[in-house]
Every structure is written in C-alpha cells, then in structure tokens.
Amino acid sequence: MSWRSRGWQFPPKDGADTALRDIAFGVTAHVESRSRGTGEAGLSCRGDEDTGTGYFFYLARDGAARIVGQQNGTPTELLPSTGRTTELGDDPVRLEATCRADRLTLWVNGTQVADVRDPSPLPENPRVQAGILVRIPDAGDDVLEVSFDDFTLYRAG
C-alpha cells in the first residue's frame, strides 16, 4: 500500500513495500550569526535511532561534503571529506539527497557534490526515518546554530 498526497508519494513508516523506502529529500539550512568554530549540518535517511543505524550526508562550515553509513553505532566513511563546495555560512544553502538501497547522492545548491555506492548496504528494516542534523566536535567551545526551512521528502524516481 502506498499513500499519495498532492502528487507526492510518501515512504511508509512501518512495514510494507520496501521499494518505497528509496527517498529523495532536501532542506534549506541557514547558519545563525551566533555560530562560531567548526561543525556540520546535513540530512539522514534509513535511520533507526534505537539501533544506531542510518546514512548521514554532511556539509561542513568550510564547505567539505561527506557521506557516512552507520550500522549498530559503528560509522563507516563511505565518502570521506571531499574538496570544498559551497560553505555552510552566512547565505542559506539548499541540501538535497537521494537515499536508495546502496546508492547515495548529495547535491548542494543544485550541484551534485557526491555520489557513492555502499559496498555493504544497510539491512532492510521496517522502520524508516529521515531527518536533519547538526554536529559539532565533542571538545572545544564550538557553537553551531542552524535554522532549517523548506524540508521536502518524497519517493525517489
């Protein structure tokens, strides 16, 4: 069974039709002026917070993009920090990603900056969660305040 609304097809929350778990999603991120230091903002998909599993798309303040897969709390850099793209700074940045069974793609302001296949894809899971995130280093006094707007989530075509 699939659910439709205004022409978009939404992924199921639990259970049936694993083909609908392939999603495309995006968000506009804007770093607030009180931010200082380093950090990253991004998107997550195929997440299960109870098991520490999911895929994570990051854009750092300095413009480096990376993709991480995490299974049972153990992260694996699928695409280590790439060359610099648009910085996560004063101007709003549009982050968009597709999350398929083994292929992950990231766009920044409409330009594809990463496309990678996971050699060990995450196992099927009846729970499918997607979201937005902000990370700062554990040590130090970094502050990263990000406002998010225009979140979209739909079935990847």
DSSP file (Angstrom, degrees, kcal/mol; ACC not computed):
  #  RESIDUE AA STRUCTURE BP1 BP2  ACC     N-H-->O    O-->H-N    N-H-->O    O-->H-N    TCO  KAPPA ALPHA  PHI   PSI    X-CA   Y-CA   Z-CA
    1    1 A M              0   0    0      0, 0.0     2,-0.3     0, 0.0     0, 0.0   0.000 360.0 360.0 360.0 140.0    0.0    0.0    0.0
    2    2 A S        -     0   0    0      9,-0.0     2,-0.4    10,-0.0    15,-0.0  -0.938 360.0-135.5-128.5 155.6    1.3    3.5   -0.7
    3    3 A W  E     -A   10   0A   0      7,-0.7     7,-1.5    -2,-0.3     2,-0.4  -0.901  18.4-167.0-112.2 137.4    0.0    6.9    0.3
    4    4 A R  E     +A    9   0A   0     -2,-0.4     2,-0.3     5,-0.2     5,-0.2  -0.954  11.5 170.7-126.3 144.0   -0.4    9.8   -2.0
    5    5 A S  E >  S-A    8   0A   0      3,-2.1     3,-2.3    -2,-0.4    -2,-0.0  -0.922  72.7 -16.5-151.6 124.6   -1.0   13.5   -1.3
    6    6 A R  T 3  S-     0   0    0     -2,-0.3     3,-0.1     1,-0.3    -2,-0.0   0.815 125.6 -54.5  50.1  36.0   -0.8   16.4   -3.8
    7    7 A G  T 3  S+     0   0    0      1,-0.3    -1,-0.3     0, 0.0     2,-0.3   0.276 113.9 112.6  87.5 -13.1    1.1   14.2   -6.3
    8    8 A W  E <   -A    5   0A   0     -3,-2.3    -3,-2.1   146,-0.1     2,-0.6  -0.690  57.9-143.9 -91.7 148.0    3.9   13.2   -3.9
    9    9 A Q  E     -A    4   0A   0     -2,-0.3   146,-1.4    -5,-0.2    -5,-0.2  -0.958  16.4-148.5-113.0 121.3    4.3    9.6   -2.7
   10   10 A F  E     -A    3   0A   0     -7,-1.5    -7,-0.7    -2,-0.6   144,-0.1  -0.640  18.0-111.6 -92.6 143.0    5.4    9.3    0.9
   11   11 A P        -     0   0    0      0, 0.0    10,-0.1     0, 0.0     2,-0.1  -0.363  40.9-101.8 -66.1 150.0    7.5    6.4    2.2
   12   12 A P        -     0   0    0      0, 0.0     3,-0.1     0, 0.0   116,-0.1  -0.421  18.8-142.9 -70.8 149.0    5.8    4.0    4.6
   13   13 A K  S    S+     0   0    0      1,-0.3   115,-1.3    -2,-0.1     2,-0.3   0.920  81.1   7.4 -76.5 -45.1    6.5    4.5    8.3
   14   14 A D  B    S-B  127   0B   0    113,-0.2     2,-0.3    -3,-0.0    -1,-0.3  -0.975 110.2 -15.0-136.5 148.7    6.5    0.8    9.1
   15   15 A G  S    S+     0   0    0    111,-0.5   110,-0.1    -2,-0.3     0, 0.0  -0.446  83.9  67.4  80.5-127.6    6.3   -2.5    7.2
   16   16 A A  S    S+     0   0    0     -2,-0.3     4,-0.1     1,-0.1    -2,-0.0   0.408  83.3  24.3 -49.2 163.9    5.2   -3.0    3.6
   17   17 A D    >   -     0   0    0      1,-0.1     3,-1.5     2,-0.1     4,-0.1   0.935  51.7-167.5  51.2  77.1    6.6   -2.1    0.2
   18   18 A T  G >  S+     0   0    0      1,-0.3     3,-1.9     2,-0.2     4,-0.2   0.723  81.2  73.6 -64.1 -21.9   10.4   -1.7    0.7
   19   19 A A  G >  S+     0   0    0      1,-0.3     3,-1.2     2,-0.2    -1,-0.3   0.811  89.2  61.3 -61.7 -27.7   10.6   -0.2   -2.8
   20   20 A L  G <  S+     0   0    0     -3,-1.5    -1,-0.3     1,-0.2    -2,-0.2   0.495  84.0  79.3 -77.9  -1.8    9.1    2.9   -1.3
   21   21 A R  G <   +     0   0    0     -3,-1.9     2,-0.7    -4,-0.1    -1,-0.2   0.605  66.8  97.4 -80.6 -11.0   12.0    3.3    1.1
   22   22 A D    <   -     0   0    0     -3,-1.2   134,-2.6    -4,-0.2     2,-0.3  -0.705  64.3-179.9 -77.0 114.4   14.1    4.9   -1.7
   23   23 A I  E     -CD  99 155C   0     76,-1.8    76,-2.9    -2,-0.7     2,-0.4  -0.809  32.9-154.8-123.0 157.8   13.6    8.5   -1.0
   24   24 A A  E     +CD  98 154C   0    130,-3.0   130,-2.6    -2,-0.3     2,-0.3  -0.988  32.1 159.5-122.0 136.8   14.7   11.9   -2.2
   25   25 A F  E     +CD  97 153C   0     72,-2.7    72,-3.0    -2,-0.4     2,-0.3  -0.981  13.5 177.8-156.0 163.1   14.7   14.7    0.3
   26   26 A G  E     -CD  96 152C   0    126,-2.0   126,-2.4    -2,-0.3     2,-0.3  -0.982   8.5-166.2-162.3 169.7   16.1   18.2    1.0
   27   27 A V  E     -C   95   0C   0     68,-2.5    68,-3.1    -2,-0.3     2,-0.5  -0.977  24.9-123.0-159.1 151.6   16.2   21.2    3.3
   28   28 A T  E     -CD  94 149C   0    121,-2.9   121,-2.1    -2,-0.3     2,-0.4  -0.911  31.8-162.8-100.0 126.4   17.4   24.7    3.2
   29   29 A A  E     -CD  93 148C   0     64,-3.3    64,-2.9    -2,-0.5     2,-0.4  -0.895  10.5-175.1-114.2 138.6   19.9   25.4    6.0
   30   30 A H  E     - D   0 147C   0    117,-2.3   117,-2.8    -2,-0.4     2,-0.4  -0.981  21.1-135.8-134.5 122.1   21.0   28.8    7.3
   31   31 A V  E     - D   0 146C   0     58,-1.2   115,-0.2    -2,-0.4     2,-0.1  -0.614  25.0-127.4 -77.7 129.3   23.7   29.3    9.9
   32   32 A E    >   -     0   0    0    113,-3.4     3,-1.9    -2,-0.4   113,-0.3  -0.431  18.6-115.5 -76.8 152.4   22.7   31.8   12.6
   33   33 A S  T 3  S+     0   0    0      1,-0.3    -1,-0.1    -2,-0.1    -2,-0.0   0.699 110.1  67.5 -64.4 -21.5   25.1   34.7   13.4
   34   34 A R  T 3  S+     0   0    0    111,-0.1    -1,-0.3     2,-0.0     2,-0.0   0.566  79.1 110.1 -75.6  -7.4   25.8   33.4   16.9
   35   35 A S    <   +     0   0    0     -3,-1.9     2,-0.3   110,-0.2   109,-0.2  -0.350  42.3 171.6 -70.6 147.9   27.6   30.4   15.5
   36   36 A R  B     +G  143   0D   0    107,-2.9   107,-2.6     2,-0.2     2,-0.2  -0.986  39.7  13.1-153.6 151.6   31.4   30.1   15.8
   37   37 A G  S    S-     0   0    0     -2,-0.3     2,-0.1   105,-0.2   103,-0.0  -0.502  95.2 -33.7  86.2-153.8   34.0   27.4   15.2
   38   38 A T        +     0   0    0     -2,-0.2     2,-0.3    23,-0.1    -2,-0.2  -0.402  64.8 124.4-101.2 176.4   33.5   24.3   13.2
   39   39 A G        -     0   0    0     97,-0.1    22,-2.0    -2,-0.1     2,-0.3  -0.853  39.4-115.6 153.6 175.4   30.6   21.9   12.7
   40   40 A E  E     -HI  60 135E   0     95,-2.5    95,-3.0    -2,-0.3     2,-0.3  -0.971  12.0-164.1-139.5 151.2   28.4   20.3   10.1
   41   41 A A  E     +HI  59 134E   0     18,-2.2    18,-2.5    -2,-0.3     2,-0.3  -0.933  31.7 118.5-128.2 157.5   24.8   20.3    9.1
   42   42 A G  E     -HI  58 133E   0     91,-2.3    91,-2.0    -2,-0.3     2,-0.3  -0.949  48.9 -69.4 179.2-158.2   23.0   17.7    7.0
   43   43 A L  E     -HI  57 132E   0     14,-1.8    14,-3.0    -2,-0.3     2,-0.3  -0.866  27.1-157.8-127.0 154.6   20.4   15.1    6.3
   44   44 A S  E     +HI  56 131E   0     87,-2.3    87,-2.2    -2,-0.3     2,-0.3  -0.980  11.7 178.0-134.2 151.2   19.9   11.5    7.5
   45   45 A C  E     +H   55   0E   0     10,-2.1    10,-2.7    -2,-0.3    85,-0.2  -0.950  60.7  27.8-146.6 166.5   18.0    8.6    6.0
   46   46 A R  E    S+     0   0E   0     -2,-0.3     2,-0.2     8,-0.2    84,-0.2   0.821  86.6 166.8  50.2  34.2   17.2    4.9    6.6
   47   47 A G  E     - I   0 129E   0     82,-2.5    82,-0.6     7,-0.1     2,-0.3  -0.496  31.9-179.7 -85.0 147.3   17.7    5.8   10.2
   48   48 A D  E >>> -H   53   0E   0      5,-2.5     5,-1.6    -2,-0.2     4,-1.4  -0.816   7.4-169.2-140.8  98.2   16.8    3.8   13.3
   49   49 A E  T 345S+     0   0    0     -2,-0.3    -1,-0.1     1,-0.3     5,-0.0   0.748  84.2  63.5 -63.8 -23.4   17.8    5.6   16.4
   50   50 A D  T 345S+     0   0    0      1,-0.2    -1,-0.3     3,-0.1    -3,-0.0   0.820 116.2  28.0 -70.3 -29.4   17.2    2.5   18.5
   51   51 A T  T <45S-     0   0    0     -3,-1.2    -2,-0.2     2,-0.1    -1,-0.2   0.482 105.8-118.1-109.2  -5.0   20.0    0.6   16.8
   52   52 A G  T  <5 +     0   0    0     -4,-1.4    21,-2.6     1,-0.2     2,-0.4   0.893  67.0 140.2  69.1  40.0   22.3    3.5   15.8
   53   53 A T  E   < +H   48   0E   0     -5,-1.6    -5,-2.5    18,-0.2     2,-0.3  -0.907  17.2  88.4-118.9 143.0   21.9    2.7   12.1
   54   54 A G  E     - J   0  70E   0     16,-2.6    16,-2.8    -2,-0.4     2,-0.4  -0.915  63.4 -84.8 160.8 178.1   21.5    5.0    9.1
   55   55 A Y  E     -HJ  45  69E   0    -10,-2.7   -10,-2.1    -2,-0.3     2,-0.4  -0.914  35.1-161.0-113.2 144.1   23.1    7.1    6.4
   56   56 A F  E     -HJ  44  68E   0     12,-2.9    12,-2.7    -2,-0.4     2,-0.5  -0.991   8.8-162.7-133.7 129.5   24.3   10.7    7.0
   57   57 A F  E     -HJ  43  67E   0    -14,-3.0   -14,-1.8    -2,-0.4     2,-0.4  -0.951  20.7-170.4-110.6 119.5   25.0   13.4    4.5
   58   58 A Y  E     -HJ  42  66E   0      8,-2.9     8,-1.9    -2,-0.5     2,-0.4  -0.878  20.9-170.5-118.1 144.2   27.1   16.2    5.9
   59   59 A L  E     -HJ  41  65E   0    -18,-2.5   -18,-2.2    -2,-0.4     6,-0.2  -0.991  23.2-146.8-125.6 122.8   28.2   19.7    4.8
   60   60 A A  E >   -H   40   0E   0      4,-3.0     3,-1.9    -2,-0.4    28,-1.0  -0.402  26.5-108.3 -85.9 162.9   30.8   21.3    7.0
   61   61 A R  T 3  S+     0   0    0    -22,-2.0    27,-0.3     1,-0.3   -21,-0.1   0.830 121.4  54.3 -57.4 -33.2   31.2   25.0    7.7
   62   62 A D  T 3  S-     0   0    0    -23,-0.2    -1,-0.3    25,-0.2    25,-0.1   0.447 124.7-102.1 -84.3   1.3   34.3   25.1    5.5
   63   63 A G  S <  S+     0   0    0     -3,-1.9    22,-1.9     1,-0.3     2,-0.3   0.422  73.0 142.6  97.6  -0.9   32.4   23.6    2.5
   64   64 A A  B     -L   84   0F   0     20,-0.2    -4,-3.0    17,-0.1     2,-0.3  -0.565  34.3-156.4 -75.2 135.3   33.6   19.9    2.8
   65   65 A A  E     +J   59   0E   0     18,-0.6    17,-2.6    -2,-0.3     2,-0.3  -0.867  17.5 167.2-110.4 146.5   30.9   17.3    2.0
   66   66 A R  E     -J   58   0E   0     -8,-1.9    -8,-2.9    -2,-0.3     2,-0.4  -0.989  24.8-143.2-153.7 159.6   30.9   13.7    3.2
   67   67 A I  E     -JK  57  79E   0     12,-1.6    12,-2.1    -2,-0.3    11,-1.5  -0.994  17.5-171.2-128.2 132.5   28.7   10.7    3.5
   68   68 A V  E     -JK  56  77E   0    -12,-2.7   -12,-2.9    -2,-0.4     2,-0.4  -0.974  10.3-157.2-126.4 135.2   28.7    8.3    6.4
   69   69 A G  E     -JK  55  76E   0      7,-2.7     7,-3.1    -2,-0.4     2,-0.4  -0.894  13.7-167.0-104.3 142.6   27.0    4.9    6.8
   70   70 A Q  E     -JK  54  75E   0    -16,-2.8   -16,-2.6    -2,-0.4     2,-0.5  -0.987   8.2-176.2-135.5 126.7   26.4    3.7   10.4
   71   71 A Q  E >  S- K   0  74E   0      3,-2.0     3,-1.9    -2,-0.4   -18,-0.2  -0.981  75.3 -16.9-125.6 123.8   25.4    0.2   11.4
   72   72 A N  T 3  S-     0   0    0     -2,-0.5   -20,-0.2     1,-0.3   -19,-0.2   0.868 129.9 -50.5  50.8  41.9   24.7   -0.6   15.0
   73   73 A G  T 3  S+     0   0    0    -21,-2.6    -1,-0.3     1,-0.2   -21,-0.1   0.386 112.6 117.6  84.1  -3.0   26.5    2.5   16.2
   74   74 A T  E <   -K   71   0E   0     -3,-1.9    -3,-2.0   -22,-0.2    -1,-0.2  -0.871  54.4-147.7-102.6 112.4   29.7    1.9   14.1
   75   75 A P  E     -K   70   0E   0      0, 0.0     2,-0.4     0, 0.0    -5,-0.2  -0.499  11.3-167.9 -80.8 147.0   30.3    4.6   11.5
   76   76 A T  E     -K   69   0E   0     -7,-3.1    -7,-2.7    -2,-0.2     2,-0.9  -0.992  23.6-129.2-131.6 124.4   31.9    4.0    8.1
   77   77 A E  E     +K   68   0E   0     -2,-0.4    -9,-0.2    -9,-0.2    -7,-0.0  -0.627  29.5 174.4 -73.1 106.5   33.1    6.8    5.9
   78   78 A L  E    S+     0   0E   0    -11,-1.5   -10,-0.2    -2,-0.9    -1,-0.2   0.824  82.1  16.0 -81.5 -34.0   31.6    6.0    2.5
   79   79 A L  E    S-K   67   0E   0    -12,-2.1   -12,-1.6    -3,-0.2    -1,-0.3  -0.833  87.2-147.0-138.0  97.6   32.8    9.2    1.0
   80   80 A P        -     0   0    0      0, 0.0   -15,-0.1     0, 0.0   -12,-0.0  -0.131  53.1 -52.0 -60.2 165.2   35.4   10.9    3.1
   81   81 A S        -     0   0    0    -17,-0.1   -15,-0.2   -15,-0.1     3,-0.1  -0.073  67.2-151.0 -42.8 121.1   35.5   14.7    3.1
   82   82 A T        -     0   0    0    -17,-2.6     3,-0.1     1,-0.2    -1,-0.1  -0.246  30.7 -69.3 -88.5 178.1   35.6   15.9   -0.4
   83   83 A G  S    S-     0   0    0      1,-0.2   -18,-0.6   -19,-0.1    -1,-0.2  -0.114  75.1 -70.1 -56.8 168.4   37.0   19.1   -1.9
   84   84 A R  B     +L   64   0F   0    -20,-0.1   -20,-0.2    -3,-0.1     2,-0.2  -0.368  55.3 168.1 -73.0 141.3   35.3   22.2   -1.0
   85   85 A T        -     0   0    0    -22,-1.9     2,-0.1     1,-0.2   -21,-0.1  -0.377  58.0 -25.0-123.5-154.7   31.9   23.2   -2.2
   86   86 A T  S    S-     0   0    0     -2,-0.2    -1,-0.2    22,-0.1   -23,-0.1  -0.385  74.7-118.1 -59.7 131.2   29.6   25.9   -1.0
   87   87 A E        -     0   0    0    -25,-0.1     2,-1.4    -2,-0.1   -26,-0.2  -0.424  13.5-122.4 -72.4 146.8   30.4   26.9    2.6
   88   88 A L  S    S+     0   0    0    -28,-1.0     2,-0.1   -27,-0.3    -1,-0.1  -0.751  75.9 103.5 -85.7  91.9   27.8   26.4    5.3
   89   89 A G  S    S-     0   0    0     -2,-1.4   -58,-1.2     2,-0.5     4,-0.1  -0.189  79.5 -20.1-142.7-132.4   27.9   30.1    6.3
   90   90 A D  S    S+     0   0    0    -60,-0.1   -57,-0.1    -2,-0.1    -2,-0.1   0.836 111.8  65.8 -67.3 -36.2   26.0   33.4    6.0
   91   91 A D  S    S-     0   0    0     -4,-0.1    -2,-0.5     1,-0.1   -60,-0.3  -0.632  95.5 -99.8 -89.7 145.3   23.9   32.6    3.0
   92   92 A P        -     0   0    0      0, 0.0     2,-0.4     0, 0.0   -62,-0.2  -0.309  37.5-153.4 -58.8 145.3   21.2   29.9    3.0
   93   93 A V  E     -C   29   0C   0    -64,-2.9   -64,-3.3    -4,-0.1     2,-0.6  -0.983   7.2-140.1-125.3 133.1   22.3   26.6    1.5
   94   94 A R  E     -C   28   0C   0     -2,-0.4    15,-3.1   -66,-0.2     2,-0.5  -0.850  18.8-168.1 -95.1 118.9   20.0   24.0   -0.1
   95   95 A L  E     +CE  27 108C   0    -68,-3.1   -68,-2.5    -2,-0.6     2,-0.3  -0.917  10.2 173.5-106.4 130.1   20.9   20.4    0.7
   96   96 A E  E     +CE  26 107C   0     11,-2.2    11,-3.2    -2,-0.5     2,-0.3  -0.990   1.7 174.7-136.9 145.9   19.3   17.6   -1.3
   97   97 A A  E     -CE  25 106C   0    -72,-3.0   -72,-2.7    -2,-0.3     2,-0.4  -0.985  23.3-144.6-146.6 154.4   19.9   13.9   -1.3
   98   98 A T  E     -CE  24 105C   0      7,-1.9     7,-1.9    -2,-0.3     2,-0.5  -0.975  14.7-163.6-117.3 142.0   18.7   10.6   -2.7
   99   99 A C  E     +CE  23 104C   0    -76,-2.9   -76,-1.8    -2,-0.4     2,-0.2  -0.924  17.8 165.2-129.9 102.1   18.9    7.5   -0.5
  100  100 A R        -     0   0    0      3,-2.5   -78,-0.0    -2,-0.5    -2,-0.0  -0.571  55.9 -82.1-110.3 177.0   18.5    4.2   -2.3
  101  101 A A  S    S-     0   0    0      1,-0.2    21,-0.3    -2,-0.2     3,-0.1   0.857 120.9  -6.9 -49.5 -44.0   19.3    0.7   -1.1
  102  102 A D  S    S+     0   0    0     19,-0.1    16,-3.0     1,-0.1     2,-0.4   0.348 120.1  80.4-136.2   5.3   23.0    1.0   -2.0
  103  103 A R  E     - F   0 117C   0     14,-0.2    -3,-2.5     2,-0.0     2,-0.4  -0.969  50.6-175.0-124.5 130.2   23.4    4.3   -3.8
  104  104 A L  E     -EF  99 116C   0     12,-3.1    12,-2.7    -2,-0.4     2,-0.4  -0.980   2.4-176.9-127.5 131.2   23.6    7.7   -2.0
  105  105 A T  E     -EF  98 115C   0     -7,-1.9    -7,-1.9    -2,-0.4     2,-0.4  -0.984   5.6-164.5-132.8 140.3   23.8   11.1   -3.8
  106  106 A L  E     -EF  97 114C   0      8,-2.5     7,-2.6    -2,-0.4     8,-1.6  -0.983   2.1-170.4-127.5 135.2   24.2   14.6   -2.3
  107  107 A W  E     -EF  96 112C   0    -11,-3.2   -11,-2.2    -2,-0.4     2,-0.5  -0.948   6.7-160.4-119.5 144.0   23.5   18.0   -4.0
  108  108 A V  E >  S-EF  95 111C   0      3,-2.5     3,-1.9    -2,-0.4   -13,-0.2  -0.990  81.1 -17.0-124.1 120.9   24.4   21.4   -2.6
  109  109 A N  T 3  S-     0   0    0    -15,-3.1    -1,-0.1    -2,-0.5   -14,-0.1   0.867 130.6 -51.4  50.1  41.6   22.6   24.4   -4.2
  110  110 A G  T 3  S+     0   0    0    -16,-0.4     2,-0.5     1,-0.2    -1,-0.3   0.385 115.2 112.8  83.7  -3.6   21.6   22.2   -7.1
  111  111 A T  E <  S-F  108   0C   0     -3,-1.9    -3,-2.5     2,-0.0     2,-0.3  -0.898  70.2-123.4-105.0 126.1   25.1   20.9   -7.9
  112  112 A Q  E     +F  107   0C   0     -2,-0.5    -5,-0.3    -5,-0.2     3,-0.1  -0.519  36.7 167.2 -67.5 124.6   25.9   17.2   -7.4
  113  113 A V  E     +     0   0C   0     -7,-2.6     2,-0.3    -2,-0.3    -6,-0.2   0.530  61.2  24.9-115.0 -12.4   28.8   17.0   -5.0
  114  114 A A  E     +F  106   0C   0     -8,-1.6    -8,-2.5   -48,-0.1    -1,-0.3  -0.981  48.1 168.9-156.1 140.6   28.8   13.3   -4.0
  115  115 A D  E     +F  105   0C   0     -2,-0.3     2,-0.3   -10,-0.2   -10,-0.2  -0.876  21.6 159.3-151.5 116.9   27.6   10.0   -5.5
  116  116 A V  E     -F  104   0C   0    -12,-2.7   -12,-3.1    -2,-0.3     2,-0.4  -0.981  32.5-137.0-143.8 149.5   28.6    6.8   -3.8
  117  117 A R  E     -F  103   0C   0     -2,-0.3   -14,-0.2   -14,-0.2   -15,-0.0  -0.894  23.7-129.4-104.7 138.7   27.6    3.2   -3.6
  118  118 A D        -     0   0    0    -16,-3.0   -40,-0.0    -2,-0.4    -2,-0.0  -0.789  10.4-157.1 -86.7 117.3   27.7    1.4   -0.3
  119  119 A P  S    S+     0   0    0      0, 0.0    -1,-0.1     0, 0.0   -17,-0.0   0.721  94.2  35.3 -68.2 -18.6   29.6   -1.9   -0.7
  120  120 A S  S    S-     0   0    0    -18,-0.1   -18,-0.0    -3,-0.0    -3,-0.0  -0.646  91.7-156.6-131.0  74.9   27.8   -3.3    2.4
  121  121 A P        -     0   0    0      0, 0.0   -19,-0.1     0, 0.0     3,-0.1  -0.070  28.1 -94.7 -55.7 151.6   24.3   -1.8    2.3
  122  122 A L        -     0   0    0    -21,-0.3     3,-0.1     1,-0.1   -51,-0.1  -0.346  48.3-102.1 -62.4 145.6   22.3   -1.4    5.4
  123  123 A P        -     0   0    0      0, 0.0    -1,-0.1     0, 0.0    -3,-0.0  -0.304  45.2 -87.7 -67.5 154.7   20.0   -4.4    6.1
  124  124 A E        -     0   0    0     -3,-0.1     3,-0.0     2,-0.0  -106,-0.0  -0.336  50.2-174.2 -59.3 144.1   16.3   -3.9    5.4
  125  125 A N        -     0   0    0     -3,-0.1   -79,-0.0  -110,-0.1    -3,-0.0  -0.992  31.4-138.9-145.2 132.6   14.5   -2.5    8.3
  126  126 A P  S    S+     0   0    0      0, 0.0  -111,-0.5     0, 0.0     2,-0.5   0.683  89.7  77.1 -68.6 -14.3   10.7   -2.0    8.8
  127  127 A R  B     -B   14   0B   0   -113,-0.2     2,-0.5   -81,-0.1  -113,-0.2  -0.847  62.1-177.3 -97.4 128.3   11.5    1.4   10.4
  128  128 A V        +     0   0    0   -115,-1.3     2,-0.4    -2,-0.5   -80,-0.1  -0.973   5.2 172.8-128.4 117.3   12.4    4.1    8.1
  129  129 A Q  E     -I   47   0E   0    -82,-0.6   -82,-2.5    -2,-0.5     2,-0.3  -0.974   8.4-176.1-127.1 140.2   13.3    7.5    9.4
  130  130 A A  E     +     0   0E   0     -2,-0.4     2,-0.3   -85,-0.2   -85,-0.2  -0.942  20.6 141.2-127.4 152.6   14.7   10.6    7.7
  131  131 A G  E     -I   44   0E   0    -87,-2.2   -87,-2.3    -2,-0.3     2,-0.3  -0.957  43.3 -92.2-168.9-173.0   15.8   13.8    9.3
  132  132 A I  E     -I   43   0E   0     -2,-0.3     2,-0.3   -89,-0.2   -89,-0.2  -0.830  37.6-174.1-116.7 155.8   18.0   16.9    9.6
  133  133 A L  E     -I   42   0E   0    -91,-2.0   -91,-2.3    -2,-0.3     2,-0.3  -0.988  20.4-157.6-152.4 159.5   21.0   17.2   11.9
  134  134 A V  E     -I   41   0E   0     -2,-0.3     2,-0.4   -93,-0.2   -93,-0.2  -0.995  17.0-170.7-136.7 135.8   23.7   19.4   13.2
  135  135 A R  E     +I   40   0E   0    -95,-3.0   -95,-2.5    -2,-0.3    -2,-0.0  -0.981   7.5 178.9-130.7 141.6   27.1   18.2   14.6
  136  136 A I        -     0   0    0     -2,-0.4   -97,-0.1   -97,-0.2   -99,-0.0  -0.935  43.2 -84.8-130.7 159.2   29.9   19.9   16.5
  137  137 A P        -     0   0    0      0, 0.0     5,-0.2     0, 0.0   -99,-0.0  -0.279  32.7-127.1 -61.2 148.8   33.2   18.5   17.9
  138  138 A D  S    S+     0   0    0      3,-0.0     2,-0.3    -3,-0.0     0, 0.0   0.884  94.2  53.0 -63.2 -38.9   32.9   16.9   21.3
  139  139 A A  S    S+     0   0    0      2,-0.0     3,-0.3     0, 0.0     2,-0.1  -0.658  93.4  34.6 -98.3 154.3   35.8   19.0   22.6
  140  140 A G  S    S-     0   0    0     -2,-0.3  -103,-0.0     1,-0.1     0, 0.0  -0.428  89.9 -78.5 102.2-176.6   36.1   22.8   22.4
  141  141 A D        +     0   0    0     -2,-0.1    -1,-0.1     2,-0.1    -3,-0.0  -0.059  66.9 150.7-118.0  31.6   33.7   25.7   22.5
  142  142 A D        -     0   0    0     -3,-0.3     2,-0.4    -5,-0.2  -105,-0.2  -0.346  25.4-165.4 -63.3 143.2   32.2   25.5   19.0
  143  143 A V  B     +G   36   0D   0   -107,-2.6  -107,-2.9     2,-0.0     2,-0.5  -0.996   9.1 179.3-132.1 126.7   28.6   26.7   18.6
  144  144 A L        +     0   0    0     -2,-0.4     2,-0.6  -109,-0.2  -104,-0.1  -0.915   0.3 179.0-132.6 107.5   26.6   25.9   15.5
  145  145 A E        +     0   0    0     -2,-0.5  -113,-3.4  -113,-0.3     2,-0.4  -0.938  10.0 179.4-107.8 122.9   23.0   27.2   15.4
  146  146 A V  E     -D   31   0C   0     -2,-0.6     2,-0.4  -115,-0.2  -115,-0.2  -0.978  18.1-152.1-127.0 133.0   21.2   26.3   12.2
  147  147 A S  E     -D   30   0C   0   -117,-2.8  -117,-2.3    -2,-0.4     2,-0.4  -0.869  15.8-154.2-100.7 141.2   17.7   27.1   11.1
  148  148 A F  E     +D   29   0C   0     -2,-0.4     2,-0.3  -119,-0.2  -119,-0.2  -0.901  17.6 168.4-116.8 143.5   16.1   24.8    8.7
  149  149 A D  E     +D   28   0C   0   -121,-2.1  -121,-2.9    -2,-0.4    -2,-0.0  -0.954  52.3  29.0-146.4 161.3   13.3   25.6    6.2
  150  150 A D  E     -     0   0C   0     -2,-0.3     2,-0.3  -123,-0.2    -1,-0.1   0.872  67.3-172.9  56.4  46.7   11.5   24.0    3.2
  151  151 A F  E     -     0   0C   0   -124,-0.1     2,-0.4    -3,-0.1  -124,-0.2  -0.555   3.2-172.9 -71.3 131.2   12.0   20.4    4.2
  152  152 A T  E     +D   26   0C   0   -126,-2.4  -126,-2.0    -2,-0.3     2,-0.3  -0.955  11.5 177.8-126.3 147.4   10.9   18.0    1.4
  153  153 A L  E     +D   25   0C   0     -2,-0.4     2,-0.3  -128,-0.2  -128,-0.2  -0.950  17.0 142.2-149.1 125.0   10.5   14.3    1.4
  154  154 A Y  E     -D   24   0C   0   -130,-2.6  -130,-3.0    -2,-0.3     2,-0.2  -0.966  53.6 -71.7-156.0 170.7    9.3   12.1   -1.4
  155  155 A R  E     -D   23   0C   0   -146,-1.4  -132,-0.3    -2,-0.3     2,-0.3  -0.477  51.2-117.3 -69.7 132.6    9.8    8.8   -3.2
  156  156 A A              0   0    0   -134,-2.6  -134,-0.1    -2,-0.2    -1,-0.1  -0.538 360.0 360.0 -71.1 133.4   12.9    8.7   -5.4
  157  157 A G              0   0    0     -2,-0.3    -1,-0.1    -3,-0.0    -2,-0.1   0.451 360.0 360.0 -84.1 360.0   12.0    8.3   -9.0
